[in-house]
Amino acid sequence: MKSESAQITIDYIAGIGIFLLAVFFVFQFVSGLFIPFQSGSDKDTVAADRASTVLVEQMLHADSSGALNVIDQGKLYYFNNTQMNSQNYQNTTIQLGLFIKETVFDLNVSVAYLNGTIMNQSGPALPDNTDTAQTKRLVLIINSSTGYNQNAILSVSVW
């Protein structure tokens, strides 16, 4: 016995369409449930990016090079030994834009070879119980007097 209604196909398409819309909305709103559990270090990340940019492109930039991400080895050693000591630390954070009236950031700068071995590190030790933002940049360290150059990774950590 044949049925006279021809709406089975239309009903099926409408039902699948409503089901797909419901699945879409579930996926849209489920991602919002996990936002409170994410790290709130957005301003720390921006501060780390700003500090690494100022370091690489202004303070440590090799004068003889017109390229970005090329730093002078002498300036790097001067920065680590003189500007990051306890007497000049606050002035250095001001120059890097990390010392603002409302917010004061701490800074740790490390330079590592490409294999992961630390070349040098300056600043306070990284805390264990605080959110830390880190920016890494691949740099070329050159010695202007000898012409020696070395690829390295400059890490700027801010908290």
C-alpha positions in Angstrom: 0.0 0.0 0.0 1.5 3.3 -1.1 1.4 6.4 0.8 0.2 9.5 -0.8 2.5 11.9 1.2 5.7 12.9 -0.5 7.2 14.8 2.4 9.5 12.1 3.8 12.5 13.5 1.9 11.8 17.0 2.9 11.2 16.0 6.5 14.5 14.1 6.5 16.4 17.1 5.2 14.8 19.5 7.7 15.6 17.1 10.6 19.2 16.7 9.6 19.5 20.5 9.1 18.2 21.2 12.6 20.5 18.5 14.0 23.5 20.0 12.3 22.6 23.5 13.6 22.3 22.2 17.1 25.7 20.5 16.9 27.2 23.7 15.5 25.9 25.7 18.4 27.1 23.2 21.0 30.6 23.4 19.6 30.4 27.2 19.5 29.5 27.5 23.2 31.5 24.6 24.6 34.8 26.4 23.8 33.7 29.3 26.0 33.4 27.0 29.0 37.2 26.6 29.1 38.2 30.3 28.9 38.3 30.8 32.7 40.9 28.1 33.0 43.3 29.6 30.5 46.3 31.7 31.5 45.6 35.4 32.0 49.1 36.5 30.9 48.1 38.5 27.9 49.7 41.7 29.1 52.8 39.7 30.2 53.1 38.4 26.6 52.8 41.8 25.1 55.4 43.1 27.6 57.8 40.2 26.6 57.3 40.9 22.9 57.9 44.6 23.4 61.1 44.0 25.5 62.5 41.5 23.0 61.9 44.0 20.2 63.6 46.8 22.0 66.5 44.6 23.0 67.2 43.1 19.5 66.3 46.1 17.3 67.6 49.0 19.4 69.8 48.2 22.4 71.9 45.2 21.1 71.6 45.8 17.4 75.0 45.6 15.5 75.8 49.0 14.0 77.5 47.5 11.0 74.6 45.4 10.0 71.5 46.7 8.2 69.6 43.5 8.9 67.2 42.8 11.8 67.9 40.2 14.4 71.7 40.8 14.2 73.2 41.7 17.6 76.7 42.7 18.6 78.5 40.4 20.9 80.1 43.2 22.8 76.8 45.0 23.4 75.3 41.7 24.6 78.1 41.2 27.2 77.8 44.8 28.3 74.1 44.4 28.7 74.5 41.2 30.8 77.3 42.5 32.9 76.4 46.1 33.4 72.8 46.9 32.6 71.3 43.8 34.3 73.2 44.1 37.6 71.3 45.1 40.7 72.3 48.8 40.4 71.0 49.3 36.9 68.3 46.7 36.7 65.4 49.2 37.3 66.7 51.7 34.7 67.0 48.8 32.2 63.4 47.8 32.9 62.3 51.4 32.3 64.2 51.5 29.0 62.5 48.3 27.9 59.0 49.6 28.9 58.6 47.1 31.7 58.4 49.6 34.6 55.1 51.4 34.5 53.4 53.1 37.4 50.6 50.5 37.7 52.6 47.4 36.7 56.1 46.4 37.4 57.5 43.5 35.5 60.6 41.4 36.2 62.9 40.4 33.4 65.1 37.4 32.6 67.2 37.4 29.4 69.0 34.2 28.2 70.9 33.4 25.1 71.3 29.8 24.1 73.0 28.0 21.2 70.8 26.2 18.7 71.4 22.9 20.5 69.9 24.3 23.7 73.1 25.0 25.7 72.8 28.3 27.6 75.4 30.8 26.4 74.6 33.4 29.1 71.7 34.4 31.3 70.9 37.6 33.2 68.2 38.8 35.5 66.4 37.2 38.4 65.7 33.5 38.4 62.4 32.4 36.9 59.7 32.0 39.5 58.0 28.6 40.0 54.5 29.9 41.1 53.8 32.8 38.8 52.6 33.0 35.2 55.6 33.8 33.0 55.5 35.0 29.4 58.4 34.2 27.2 59.4 35.4 23.7 62.1 33.7 21.7 63.9 35.2 18.8 66.5 33.6 16.5 69.4 36.0 16.3 72.8 36.2 14.7 75.5 37.3 17.2 78.5 38.9 15.5 81.8 40.0 16.9 82.6 43.2 15.0 86.4 43.0 15.7 87.0 39.4 14.7 84.1 38.9 12.3 83.0 35.7 14.1 79.3 35.0 14.0 77.1 32.5 15.8 73.3 31.7 15.5 71.6 31.7 18.8 68.1 31.9 20.4 67.4 35.0 22.6 64.7 34.3 25.2 63.0 37.1 27.0 60.9 36.0 30.0 58.6 38.5 31.8 56.5 38.1 34.9 
